[in-house]
Amino acid sequence: MAEAAMADAAMAASHAASLHRTRRGPLVLLFYDGFEWRARPGAIGGSLAQARRFARFAYRSARRRQVRTGFYTAFVALRTALERHGCDVRVNDFATAAAMPDYPIGLAGYPDVLDAVRLPNPVLFGPGDFGPPGDAVAVAAQERIRLLIQPSDWFADYYRPSCGDKMVTWFAGIDIDRWQPAPKASKSIDVLIYDKIRWHRDTQVPQVRDRLCAHLDARGLRYRILRYGEHHQGMFADGLRNARSLAFLCEHETQGLAYQEALAAGVPVFAWDEEEFVDPHLSRDAPAGLAVSSVPYFDGRCGRRFRVSELEPQFDLFWSQRASYRPRDYVRDALSLHRSAQAYLALYARAGARG
């Protein structure tokens, strides 16, 4: 472990050395354009974007609605990871990027970011959305686009026929300092059910969520249901503090930040994973033999996967073994902010080196 840590440190130092350095550390120029924050050049444009950002946050917070999309959550994790790693991170700094046209920039958010940030700098695009494979071909063909990020291997494999060797994998790190385990004595919920069933809910909710609830009722276990998109972040954090386990119900995930936050909080996960590509829009372009997952970062320390055909016996095994899982150890080893920052800096420096 010590040798691996030394190798990681040496690699990180090498990547940082190739970047411009300010008093604060290696310079990383990031641009985000999405619902939460608009990338707009100039003092007036930047001020309006900030005003809109704070107004949206206040409005949605007051109504106890989700204030962040998955892309923005990943972007915040990226920024946090890089800053803790000692980098000088600047967001939507058009002036600095324009003054350094050969220096790499990181784009994140929705496809609009490509139009919002019309700079000649070499680009590392992600975390974000660059459209379905047909659109991704045109994005990857742009000379300024050097690398395109997807957050897990299976989704990178999905785009690789369209984007070739520009497609890479990078994960958003999980802040284990933020997601602390709660004392076991304070737990009042046996299973926190995270309902992120997105397609065919008329059939899948009865077959998966309701069937699980019926089994929990039969066993006399207590549970709470949170539906994706209809809860505030504070409700999820409160649920994790009070839960002995998390049932993660989702057809497939490109990373799955919610279940990973549960792992960081020491909450083992019972994950529905049929390994089928259900999204009716994206699945049409899937390469043959693509293996998908609802929990693309997962091993035996995290909990247990199940198919709905074996729901009840698999849950009973999961529940009987719950004390043996070490989910927080997995996050520390595989998904930490430190590792995420190192991986991103390597890609960022690589994007610039190809200029």
Secondary structure, DSSP 4 states (H G I P E B T S, - for coil): -HHHHHHHHHHHHHHHHTS-EETTEEEEEEEEESSS-----HHHHHHHHHHHHHHHHHHHHHTT-----HHHHHHHHHHHHHHHTT-EEEES-HHHHHH-TTS-EEEEESTHHHHH----S-EEEEEE---SHHHHHHHHHSTTEEEEEESSHHHHHHHHHHHGGGEEE----B-TTTSPPPPGGG--BSEEEEE---S-HHHHIIIIIIHHHHHHHHHT--EEEEETTSS-HHHHHHHHHHBS-EEEE-S--SS-HHHHHHHHTT--EEEE-------TTTGGGPPTT----S-SS--TTTEEEE-GGGHHHHHHHHHHTGGG--HHHHHHHHSBHHHHHHHHHHHHHHHHHT-
